[in-house]
Amino acid sequence: MNTILTQLGQATENPSSSEKAVLERIKNPHNESLYLTRFICPEFTSLCPITGQPDFAHLVIEYAPGDWLVESKSLKLYLGSFRNEGHFHEDCTLRIAKRLESELIPQWLRIGGYWYPRGGIPIDVFYQSGPVPVGLWIPEQTVAPYRGRG
């Protein structure tokens, strides 16, 4: 199957919503190997669905690819599309995980959503698609817990 990339290498407008955002994928040239791919988005932004105020998170997305890899520009545009949408922290984190699962069909996927405080309480949201595949090396995420000014 040839993959046609429509966003890479050209000017691309930000998607108007996460549902309209196009996640593009490419064939994994090493699908016989068990390995981990990690994306870190330290400045993820969405909106509070009640107040409309911005919420910020540090996302760590990890997956063991199967036959497909996510094209990174399309992932960046997809994540950026949440800037205009109101979702609770848990909803944002799980929407991203489940969309990646359905598009990529990875061997394994994990996301850590380290949300900055809202109302003085930081919220961390974690999702994992299943047991870690035997033999997969997963480095620590090493995202420090929120400490405020301390």
N, C-alpha and C positions, 0 to 999 in steps of 0.2 A: 504494500500500500504506500503510495507516495503521499507525503504530507505537504500540503500547501500552506505556507505561513503567510498570513495577510497583514501582520502588524510589524514584524521585524524588518529593520532597515528602512523604515519610512516614517514620516510624521503620522502619528495616530492620536486622535482625540480621546480624551478620558471618557470612559463609558458613563452613561447617565445613571446606571444602576448596576448593582452586582448581578442581578438576574440577566441583564442585557450584555454584560461583559463576556467577551469571548476568551475562553482559556484554550490556548493552542498546545498541541502536543506533538512530539517527534518520536520516531522509533528509537528505542534504546539499543545502541550498537553492542552493548554488553549484557544482554538480557540473560545470559547463562551464568552471570556472576552475581553473587549476593553482596551488595554494597549499600551504603547510606548516602543520601543526598540531603543537604541541610540548607534551608533558606532562612535568613534572619531579617526581620523587618522591625528595626528599633523605633520607628516613628509611625506606627499604624494609627489611623484616626477614623473614628466613626462619630455618630451623634447619639446623645441620650434620646431615647424615644419619647420621653415625657417632657423634658425641658428644652430639647434642641441644642443643648450645650455640647461642645466637643468632648470626646473621651479619647484617651491616648493609651496605647499599649505597645509593648515590646513582644513581637511574635517570633516564635521559633518553630519552623515547620520542617519536619524530618520525614523522609520516606525511603523505603527500600523499593526501587523501581522494579516493575515487571517488564512488560513489553513497551511501555511508554514513559517518556520524560516530559515534564511540563516545560514549555518554552518560557524563559525567565521574563521577557518583556511583557508577555501576556499575563503572567502572574502579577507583575508589578502593577499593570493597569487594572487587573481584577481587584487587588487589594486596595488600590487607590479609589475604586468606585464606592467603597464604604464611607468615604468622607461626606457624602451627601445623604446618607441613610441613617435612620434611627433604629438601633438594635441594642438590646441589653448585651452585656459582656459575654455571657454564656452563649447567646444566640449567634453573635458574630463569630466567635471561636468555632462553634460547631458547624455553622454554615460553611465556613472555609474548609474545614476538615472533610465534610461530607461531599462538597463539590469536587474537591481534589480526588477523593476516593472514587467517585462515580466517573470522572473523566479519565483518570490514569489507571485505575484498577491495580494499585501497587501491591506488592507482597505484604507491606506493612506501612502504616502511617501513624505519626504522632505529631500533635501540636501542643505547644505551651503558650498560653496567652497570659502574659504578665501585665495586668492592667494597673495603671496609675490610680491613685486614690480618687474616689468620688465620695463626697460627704465624709472625708477623713478615713475611709476604709479602702485599702487596696484589695482588688479581687484578682486571684489567679485562677485560670480555667485550663484544665488539661484534658486531652482526649487521646486515646490510643485505639487503633482499629482491632487489635487482638494481641495475642502473645507475640513476643519478640521472636523472629525466626532464629533457630539455632545457628550459632556461628556469626551472627551479625554484630559487628562492633559499633557501639553507640557511645560516643564521647558524652561527657556530662554537658548539660545545657549551660551551666555556670552563670545563670542570671541571678544576681543577688536579690534577696528579698528587699522590698521597699523599706527604706529606713528614714525617710523624710530628711531633715537636716542633720540628723544624728549620725 
